[in-house]
């Protein structure tokens, strides 16, 4: 039976409809595949806000990416604002988090975020070998790779018998204009201030910092203090071991003093790096893998061997630190949680005293 023109037209329509259906399914399949690729790609990244100098942290991120394939998108901050700027960014983004992991180079601002409910617990066996005082009982934050708050002394300008041994020497009128401190509004200097307010009490600590303002040169950061001492522009100053050790190992005429070691004195403050995962982190699984990596012996060994000479806290690390540790000198005992609780009041005082200081 021959096909009529009407039958031919109908068959052509059916073929076109069938081809259109398959084409549509193909587009949907390609769209699903593209979406899968995008989601897969996004899962292979992690956003980190870090206050540790990029010179020290970038090699850690690169090694993590080499081992896992996860790309680290790092947000760094300047020497002058450091942890305070990053902490403020996290507070500002609390309703729509962008950050997955906060790698802080101190502890007080990490605890402020915890107290505000912006951090998420992550219990990991990677932290089992760290001292209990350097990790949250709930797994909210972990401390690693510490630095000490030390005095850096210019040995050409300060004799052995006149060598200062306490942070209180910063207010000795004998050294007026010849000593230095970083502006105590951010970073470890701000954390140190909060700890002194906690240990000494508000009245004594406020009196101390008012005297510091009158007696010392206030500089933009700890690195600037260490450099000024090394150049002979200052007799001594308060800084961190990572900045002091660089000047010492470059052959500058300096030495490091761990302050307040005498009977009845506070001891030297050791401040750990801290790491925590943000509540509602966009890339949670990648964040957990990064935290495990940062708490590994490999990372503390890398930071200890690198220019910053940071102090391993993981008890399984065997590398010999180039600076003193909390076990080799008298370490200051401080309630970091209380220091964080007092931070708003302490920060208001410090801003009033030092915001305009050079």
BAVOSE-953835 format. One line per 4 residues: their letters; for each residue y, z, x of C-alpha. Coordinates in steps of 0.02 Angstrom, whole numbers. Each point is the difference from the previous one (the first is absolute). Layout:
BEGIN
A = Y/Z/X ~ ...
This chain:
BEGIN
XXXX = 0/0/0 ~ 166/-53/77 ~ 144/125/27 ~ 147/-24/-114
XXXX = 180/17/66 ~ 14/166/-93 ~ -158/66/82 ~ 64/-54/170
XXXX = 166/89/-27 ~ -89/159/-56 ~ -116/0/152 ~ 150/-23/117
XXXX = 86/149/-81 ~ -155/110/25 ~ -10/-49/184 ~ 183/40/27
XXXX = -19/167/-88 ~ -151/42/107 ~ 90/-49/160 ~ 151/103/-54
XXXX = -110/151/-32 ~ -79/-12/173 ~ 170/-25/79 ~ 64/154/-88
XXXX = -148/102/57 ~ 31/-64/177 ~ 181/57/-6 ~ -54/172/-63
XXXX = -130/12/136 ~ 126/-48/135 ~ 124/125/-73 ~ -130/139/3
XXXX = -47/-47/177 ~ 183/2/53 ~ 24/170/-83 ~ -155/65/88
XXXX = 66/-63/167 ~ 170/83/-29 ~ -79/165/-49 ~ -119/-10/146
XXXX = 146/-35/116 ~ 100/145/-71 ~ -147/117/23 ~ 0/-45/185
XXXX = 169/79/33 ~ 78/172/3 ~ 183/51/-5 ~ 45/139/120
XXXX = 166/92/17 ~ 0/75/174 ~ 126/107/93 ~ -92/-14/165
XXXX = 91/-120/116 ~ -60/-178/-24 ~ -28/-11/188 ~ -136/133/-21
XXXX = -71/-41/-172 ~ -10/-190/1 ~ -146/-6/122 ~ -94/120/-114
XXXX = 29/-115/-149 ~ -53/-152/100 ~ -164/83/50 ~ -34/51/-181
XXXX = 25/-179/-56 ~ -112/-64/139 ~ -141/116/-54 ~ 16/-16/-189
XXXX = 92/-162/-39 ~ 124/101/-104 ~ 180/-50/35 ~ 123/144/22
XXXX = 173/-26/-74 ~ 106/130/88 ~ 168/69/-51 ~ 85/88/145
XXXX = 161/97/9 ~ 137/27/129 ~ 10/138/129 ~ 147/79/-90
XXXX = -78/15/-174 ~ -188/0/32 ~ -102/101/-125 ~ 143/44/-115
XXXX = 39/-183/-38 ~ -183/-42/-32 ~ -24/155/-107 ~ 152/-45/-104
XXXX = -71/-175/-24 ~ -164/71/-65 ~ 94/115/-119 ~ 103/-148/-62
XXXX = -159/-103/-30 ~ -97/138/-85 ~ -12/-92/-167 ~ -57/-161/82
XXXX = -78/38/170 ~ 2/-134/134 ~ -68/109/140 ~ -186/34/19
XXXX = 0/114/152 ~ 136/111/73 ~ -23/25/187 ~ 130/131/41
XXXX = 43/55/177 ~ 25/179/-62 ~ -62/109/-142 ~ 140/79/-103
XXXX = 49/-157/-96 ~ -183/-40/-33 ~ -18/171/-81 ~ 157/-32/-102
XXXX = -83/-154/-73 ~ -157/102/-34 ~ 99/135/-89 ~ 81/-136/-106
XXXX = -170/-66/-54 ~ 19/-169/87 ~ -155/9/110 ~ -180/-29/-51
XXXX = -150/99/66 ~ -126/-89/108 ~ -143/108/64 ~ -76/-78/156
XXXX = -126/53/129 ~ 113/-79/131 ~ 105/159/-4 ~ -144/123/25
XXXX = 35/23/186 ~ 185/43/-21 ~ 62/182/-2 ~ 24/65/-177
XXXX = 185/38/29 ~ 31/-185/26 ~ -77/-64/-162 ~ 23/28/-185
XXXX = -139/102/-84 ~ 6/-125/-144 ~ -4/-152/114 ~ 177/-51/-47
XXXX = 63/-19/179 ~ -71/6/176 ~ 82/42/166 ~ -45/-86/163
XXXX = 76/-48/168 ~ 127/139/24 ~ 157/15/106 ~ 83/155/67
XXXX = 182/47/-14 ~ 52/29/181 ~ 147/20/117 ~ 27/-143/122
XXXX = 89/61/157 ~ 95/-100/131 ~ -64/75/164 ~ 150/-65/99
XXXX = 119/97/-111 ~ -100/157/-41 ~ -75/111/134 ~ -171/79/-17
XXXX = 73/174/-27 ~ 121/-64/-134 ~ -131/-100/-95 ~ 13/40/-186
XXXX = -155/60/-90 ~ 51/12/-182 ~ 79/-105/-137 ~ 129/140/-7
XXXX = 66/-59/169 ~ 78/-145/-94 ~ 134/122/-59 ~ 32/85/168
XXXX = 187/-24/38 ~ -45/-30/184 ~ -67/-170/-52 ~ 139/-46/-123
XXXX = 14/-190/-11 ~ -144/-24/122 ~ -145/12/-122 ~ -57/-117/-138
XXXX = -92/-5/-165 ~ -37/-139/-124 ~ 97/9/-162 ~ -113/113/-105
XXXX = 4/-105/-158 ~ -162/-98/21 ~ -163/-11/96 ~ -74/139/104
XXXX = 168/83/32 ~ 24/26/-186 ~ -178/63/-15 ~ 31/120/145
XXXX = 155/64/-89 ~ -98/30/-161 ~ -133/94/98 ~ 131/110/85
XXXX = 79/42/-169 ~ -174/49/-60 ~ -41/105/155 ~ 169/79/35
XXXX = 71/12/-174 ~ 152/-89/-70 ~ 137/108/77 ~ -64/-5/179
XXXX = -44/-184/-6 ~ 169/-49/-73 ~ 89/100/135 ~ -105/-88/134
XXXX = 38/-176/-62 ~ 186/37/-17 ~ -2/56/181 ~ -98/-156/51
XXXX = 133/-109/-80 ~ 135/86/106 ~ -97/3/163 ~ -103/-160/7
XXXX = 28/-186/-4 ~ -76/-64/-162 ~ -84/-169/27 ~ -75/-131/-116
XXXX = -183/35/44 ~ -125/88/112 ~ -19/-154/110 ~ 188/-1/34
XXXX = -9/184/50 ~ -141/-34/125 ~ 90/-150/74 ~ 164/95/18
XXXX = -88/140/94 ~ -92/-123/112 ~ 165/-86/44 ~ 83/164/43
XXXX = 120/-8/-146 ~ -74/163/-64 ~ -78/148/92 ~ -136/20/-132
XXXX = -38/-34/-181 ~ -122/25/-142 ~ -116/-147/-34 ~ -181/-49/-33
XXXX = -138/-20/129 ~ -17/-187/-36 ~ 181/-31/53 ~ -2/125/144
XXXX = -162/-65/78 ~ 69/-176/13 ~ 146/58/107 ~ -114/111/105
XXXX = -128/-136/34 ~ 136/-124/45 ~ 46/111/146 ~ 162/71/-68
XXXX = 56/170/67 ~ -62/97/-151 ~ -130/128/-49 ~ -68/60/-166
XXXX = 11/182/-55 ~ -102/65/-148 ~ 122/124/-75 ~ -17/178/-62
XXXX = -160/49/89 ~ 45/181/32 ~ -59/156/-90 ~ 80/14/-171
XXXX = 62/-180/4 ~ -45/-132/-129 ~ -95/-119/113 ~ 13/-190/9
XXXX = 0/-98/-162 ~ -134/-135/-12 ~ 31/-130/-136 ~ -142/-117/-50
XXXX = 11/-175/-66 ~ -59/3/-180 ~ -83/-131/-109 ~ -16/-4/-189
XXXX = -39/-122/-140 ~ 130/-25/-136 ~ -39/36/-182 ~ -37/-167/-87
XXXX = -11/-90/167 ~ -11/-187/-37 ~ -137/-28/130 ~ -102/159/-12
XXXX = -161/-54/87 ~ 93/-75/146 ~ 105/158/9 ~ -156/108/14
XXXX = -68/-108/140 ~ 163/15/95 ~ 3/190/-18 ~ -177/9/68
XXXX = 51/-109/146 ~ 155/102/41 ~ -105/159/2 ~ -129/-76/117
XXXX = -18/61/181 ~ 44/-177/55 ~ 176/9/-70 ~ 39/171/74
XXXX = -66/-61/167 ~ 112/-154/-11 ~ 153/106/-40 ~ -41/126/135
XXXX = -25/-136/132 ~ 155/-98/-52 ~ 181/26/51 ~ 28/134/-133
XXXX = -137/114/69 ~ -35/74/-170 ~ -113/151/-12 ~ -173/-23/-79
XXXX = -44/126/-135 ~ -174/-68/-36 ~ -118/119/90 ~ -120/-142/44
XXXX = 129/-92/106 ~ -41/21/184 ~ 152/-83/81 ~ 105/117/107
XXXX = 178/11/-71 ~ 145/-28/120 ~ 100/139/-85 ~ -39/177/-55
XXXX = -94/31/-162 ~ 0/138/-132 ~ -148/74/93 ~ 79/0/173
XXXX = 168/82/-39 ~ 64/124/-128 ~ 23/-100/-160 ~ 124/47/-134
XXXX = -82/60/-160 ~ 90/-69/-150 ~ -29/-20/-186 ~ 32/-187/-21
XXXX = -18/13/-189 ~ 138/130/-7 ~ 108/-106/117 ~ -19/-146/-120
XXXX = 43/111/-149 ~ 161/54/85 ~ 46/-176/55 ~ 130/-40/-134
XXXX = 100/157/39 ~ -18/-23/189 ~ 47/-184/-11 ~ 157/39/-100
XXXX = 55/124/135 ~ -38/-122/142 ~ 93/-144/-85 ~ 151/111/-23
XXXX = -1/50/184 ~ -58/-159/87 ~ 30/-153/-111 ~ 160/-44/91
XX = -61/52/173 ~ -7/-131/136
